[in-house]
Amino acid sequence: MDTRHILRELLREELNLGARADGFADDTPLLGAVPELDSMAVVAVITAMEERFGVTLDDADIDGSTFATFGSLHGFIREHLAT
């Protein structure tokens, strides 16, 4: 499973980013840099990650650093896939 590709697709769909999501690298800033990623969108992305990856994410594990960059978000989901 290519989790980076799946995560890019998820962000493209949930945030309506179009081709912009294709260029996301690990150091691409998200929260505060992508205008579409507001507080309501964060909730939608979390829900979509749970559905797409088949995991349950605990709100206590999520903070601003989770959504700081594409790489931090990818690492977060990879950690939860490993458990």
SULRA-V900040 format. One line per field, one symbol per residue. phi: phi as a letter, one per 20 degrees, with the letter a starting at -180 (. if undefined). A space follows every 10 residues. Layout:
phi=???
This chain:
phi=.effffffff fgffdlemfg ffefdgeffd fnddgfeeff fgffffffff ffemcddegf edbgffdfcf ffffffffgf ffe
